[in-house]
Every structure is written in C-alpha cells, then in structure tokens.
Amino acid sequence: MSRALEPTEDRVRLWASRAGFAAAVVVAVQLLWRSVLLGRGYFTQDDFLVMAGTRSGDWSSVLSGDYAGGFSPGGTAVVWLSTSIAPLSWPLAAATVLLLQTAATVLMWVVLTRLLGERWLRLPLLVLFAFSPLTLWSTQWWVLGLEYWSGTLLLLVAVWALLVALRTGDRRAAVVVVLAVAVALLFDSRALLYPLVLAGLALIAGEGPSVRRRAAVLAR
C-alpha cells in the first residue's frame, strides 16, 4: 500500500497528544464560531417552501425531496421531523446543522490520522476543512446545510470504511462504504460522484506499483 496513504490511526492517539489537543481546539473554535453565525440567522425562502410542503401532507413531494429544483428526500425528512417537534424553531434547525458539521469535522480528523499518521500536516488540513469560506456562509441556509453536511459526513464515513477495508479485507467495512454512499444519495444528488472519488482513492492506495494490482484493488 502507498506509504502516504497507509492507514495508521490505530498506531497513534487521536486526541491524547499535542496534535490531538490542537485538533480538539480547532473543533471547539469552529463550533463556537458557527454557533454565533447561525444564532444570528433565520429561515430563508427555500426553508419555508420545504416546511410548507411537509405541513401540507403531500407525501409525494416529501418523499421525492423536490423543492425549488433541489433533490433531497433525506433533508426533507429531517425538515418534517424538526417541524413536527417544534414548528418554526430556529434553535432546533440550527442545532441540526451544528451537529452534522461538528461530526463531519471530528471524522475528518479521524480520516486524516488514518492517512497521515502522526504528521502535523493533518492539522492545517483540518483547519482548512473547518474554516473554509465556501462553507462558513453558504451553510447558514438551513436546507442547504442539511444537504451539504449530511453528504460530506457520509462521504467521510465511506472513505474511512474504504481505508479499513483495503487494509484488513473486512467485508463489513465494504458494506459500510456501499451503505454510506446509498444514504448520501438521499441527501445530495452530488453523491453520484462519490464512487469516482472512492475508486480514485482505492487506486492510489492499492498495493504494489503495477496497474494490474491496483486494478484488482479497485475490482474488490
């Protein structure tokens, strides 16, 4: 297996180290920052469209996840559940986004550790992921945040499981890869591209330099 992509997080401590402590600080700071940003926000036009669709009892629109040209049955289901518990509760809506993005950031650290071991390079990469301007503002929009962070979290689950499967040959991990991608499709149509990402990772991380061996990894 490529040394740069050798899964190593079982050899190092995820959090009980200086790098791990720094990563925990990054997670805490980005959670605080996003909490402040979301605390100043509120529902947008598309949020109201989705909520209206779920309250109308038109389950065909709920299950199809169609709103303003978007497709996210999973996101629509989360909207329905949230509005059933507390209609028009922005704190609850914001909490769902914060939970997803925090889980994604934590899992990113796990994946980076598996890929890079004890290298400090994983810390600036985590910072880039946690504070990317592309997500700081766009995900203040509730339904977009549900789509993006759900899809991102599930992609990271699939990447982690794939790395485990490549190293151990555990078929249960391979099943997790398939399930993660399948569920991601319920939240974000861009998950159609996830198999290409995972295939590329499998080729890069394949054992041996030959094309045949890497192709065998991809086939598995």
C-alpha positions in Angstrom: 0.0 0.0 0.0 1.2 3.5 -0.7 3.1 4.8 2.3 1.4 8.2 2.1 -2.0 6.5 2.4 -1.1 3.8 4.8 -3.9 3.6 7.4 -2.2 4.4 10.7 -4.7 5.9 13.2 -4.6 2.7 15.2 -0.9 3.3 15.9 -1.3 6.9 17.2 -3.5 8.6 19.6 -6.3 10.6 18.0 -6.7 13.1 20.8 -4.2 12.3 23.7 -1.3 14.1 22.1 -0.3 17.7 21.3 -1.7 17.4 17.8 -4.8 15.8 19.1 -5.3 18.6 21.7 -4.8 21.2 18.9 -7.4 19.4 16.8 -9.8 19.4 19.7 -9.3 23.2 20.0 -10.0 23.6 16.2 -13.2 21.6 16.6 -14.3 23.7 19.6 -13.5 27.0 18.0 -15.3 26.3 14.7 -18.3 25.0 16.7 -18.4 28.3 18.7 -17.9 30.4 15.5 -20.6 28.6 13.6 -22.9 28.8 16.6 -22.6 32.6 16.6 -23.2 32.8 12.9 -26.2 30.5 13.0 -27.5 32.3 16.1 -27.8 35.4 14.0 -29.6 33.7 11.2 -33.1 32.6 10.4 -35.1 30.6 7.8 -34.8 31.5 4.2 -37.3 31.3 1.3 -36.4 27.7 0.4 -36.6 26.7 4.0 -40.2 27.9 4.1 -41.0 26.1 0.8 -39.9 22.8 2.3 -41.7 23.3 5.5 -44.9 24.2 3.7 -44.6 21.1 1.6 -44.2 18.9 4.7 -47.1 20.5 6.5 -49.4 20.2 3.5 -49.5 16.4 3.9 -48.4 15.9 0.3 -46.1 13.0 1.0 -45.2 12.6 -2.7 -43.3 15.8 -2.5 -41.8 14.9 0.8 -40.6 11.5 -0.3 -39.4 12.9 -3.7 -37.5 15.6 -1.8 -38.3 18.1 -4.6 -38.1 21.7 -3.7 -37.2 24.6 -6.0 -35.4 22.2 -8.3 -33.5 20.5 -5.5 -33.5 16.8 -4.6 -33.0 15.7 -1.0 -35.6 13.2 0.4 -33.4 12.8 3.5 -33.1 16.6 4.1 -36.9 16.9 3.6 -37.5 14.2 6.1 -35.3 16.0 8.6 -37.3 19.2 8.0 -40.6 17.3 8.6 -39.3 15.8 11.8 -38.0 19.1 13.1 -41.2 21.0 12.3 -43.2 18.2 13.9 -41.3 18.6 17.1 -41.0 22.4 17.2 -42.6 24.3 14.3 -40.5 27.4 13.2 -37.9 26.7 15.9 -34.7 28.2 14.5 -32.6 27.0 17.5 -33.6 23.4 16.7 -32.9 23.9 13.0 -29.5 25.5 13.7 -28.7 22.6 16.1 -29.2 20.0 13.4 -26.7 21.8 11.2 -24.2 22.3 14.0 -24.4 18.6 15.0 -23.8 17.5 11.4 -20.8 19.8 10.7 -19.2 19.0 14.1 -19.5 15.3 13.5 -18.0 15.8 10.0 -15.1 17.8 11.4 -14.3 15.1 14.0 -14.5 12.4 11.4 -12.2 14.4 9.1 -9.6 14.3 11.9 -10.0 10.5 12.1 -9.6 10.1 8.4 -6.6 12.4 8.2 -5.0 10.5 11.1 -5.5 7.2 9.3 -4.0 8.7 6.1 -1.1 10.7 7.6 -0.4 9.1 11.0 1.4 11.5 13.3 2.3 14.1 10.7 1.4 17.6 11.7 0.3 18.2 8.1 -3.1 16.9 9.2 -3.7 19.9 11.5 -3.6 22.6 8.8 -5.7 20.4 6.6 -8.3 20.1 9.4 -8.2 23.9 9.8 -8.9 24.3 6.1 -11.8 21.9 6.3 -13.3 23.5 9.4 -13.0 27.1 8.3 -13.4 27.0 4.6 -15.1 30.2 3.3 -17.1 28.1 0.9 -19.0 26.6 3.8 -18.9 29.3 6.5 -21.7 31.3 4.9 -23.5 29.0 2.5 -24.5 26.5 5.1 -26.3 29.2 7.2 -29.1 28.4 4.8 -30.8 25.5 6.7 -31.8 23.1 3.9 -28.5 23.6 2.1 -26.7 23.0 5.3 -28.6 19.7 5.8 -27.8 18.6 2.3 -24.1 19.6 2.3 -23.1 18.4 5.8 -25.1 15.2 5.6 -23.4 14.3 2.3 -20.0 15.4 3.5 -20.3 13.3 6.7 -21.4 10.2 4.8 -18.6 10.7 2.3 -16.1 10.7 5.1 -17.7 7.6 6.6 -17.3 5.9 3.2 -13.6 7.0 2.9 -12.8 5.7 6.4 -14.6 2.4 5.8 -12.8 2.0 2.5 -9.4 2.5 4.1 -10.3 -0.1 6.7 -11.5 -2.5 4.0 -8.3 -2.0 2.0 -6.1 -2.8 5.0 -8.0 -5.5 6.7 -10.1 -7.0 3.9 -13.1 -6.9 6.2 -16.2 -7.2 4.1 -18.3 -5.5 6.7 -16.3 -2.3 6.1 -17.0 -2.7 2.4 -20.8 -2.9 3.2 -20.4 0.3 5.2 -19.0 2.0 2.1 -21.9 1.0 0.0 -24.5 1.9 2.6 -22.9 5.3 3.2 -23.0 6.2 -0.5 -26.6 5.0 -0.8 -27.8 7.1 2.2 -25.8 10.1 0.9 -27.8 9.9 -2.3 -30.9 10.6 -0.2 -29.5 13.9 0.9 -27.4 15.2 -2.0 -27.6 14.3 -5.7 -23.9 15.1 -6.0 -23.3 11.8 -4.1 -23.5 10.3 -7.6 -19.8 11.3 -7.9 -18.8 9.7 -4.7 -18.0 6.3 -6.3 -15.5 8.0 -8.6 -13.8 9.6 -5.5 -13.6 6.3 -3.8 -12.4 4.5 -6.9 -9.6 7.0 -7.2 -8.6 6.5 -3.6 -8.7 2.7 -4.0 -6.3 3.0 -7.0 -3.9 5.3 -5.2 -3.9 3.2 -2.0 -3.6 -0.1 -3.9 -0.8 -2.5 -3.0 2.1 -2.7 -5.4 3.2 -0.5 -8.3 1.7 -2.5 -11.1 -1.5 -1.4 -12.8 -2.8 -5.0 -12.5 -2.6 -5.0 -8.7 -4.2 -1.6 -8.4 -7.0 -2.7 -10.8 -7.5 -5.7 -8.6 -8.0 -3.5 -5.6 -10.5 -1.4 -7.5 -12.4 -4.5 -8.6 -12.7 -5.7 -5.0 
